[in-house]
């Protein structure tokens, strides 16, 4: 799978939504805590082949988001992180 990592600062106790949309590939998301531990992953919760993770940040820090394209396909995508969705 092809992927691109993004780092984002999040605050403990706040609710966030991460959305990965693409018409070029089947989107897949992974979210890692500041400690490096994988917290969540999602394939199709964003509607169609888009991915979405909604969660409350367990600690304050820099989280890593992996935006992944299944089956080796690549193309344009849109990644958003929204607080208090």
Secondary structure, 3 states (H helix, E strand, C coil): CEEEEEEEEECCCCEEEEEEECCCCCEEEEEECCCCCEEEEECCCCCCCCEEEEEECCCCEEEEEEEEEHHHCCCCCEEEEEECC
